[in-house]
């Protein structure tokens, strides 16, 4: 049995090629920024503003939750997310908010090993 055919190398190569193909297909079709929580935003009220100003300004995007984090800082989640830029424009137009930002996913960077 000198020239025995060994398909294991071909099968392994095809397996890894398939995995790479699937990973690249998933990455290219995703339009969600994985560094933020989808539909969640942080917003800071100006001194003269109230919680109800958040509800009024963003009601058309169906607010699912609204949580006070402290001071004038709130976190809210919306069902119909038009994207950060649209929400930022609405916040600026209202004049009631200091800023609005996406809710970023906390990332832990492991320490360097020696």
Buried (B, 14 or more C-beta within 10 A) or exposed (E): EEEEEEEEEEEEEEEEEEEEEEEEEEEEEEEEEEEBBEBBBBBBBBEEBEEEBBEEBBEEBEBEEBEEEEEBBBBBBBEEBEEBEEBBEBBEEBEBBEEBEBBEEEEEEEEEEE
